[in-house]
């Protein structure tokens, strides 16, 4: 996972949420799915950062 994946998913969320605000109920479902994907990507990035910090600390 990368920051670009996160940014891409945020863009998808933005588009779907705008459609939802205009009354497209199906877009609400897609927006919720996008939010779930954002949560997963963020967690994966968080773990990768923590692992990197741990490996640097062990190298010292």
LINHUMO-V892116 format. One record per helix or strand. SS is the DSSP state (@ for helix, = for strand). FROM is the first residue (numbers start at 1). LEN is the number of residues. Records with the same first field share a line. If there is no record, write none. Layout:
SS->FROM-LEN + FROM-LEN
//
This chain:
@->3-19 + 25-35
//
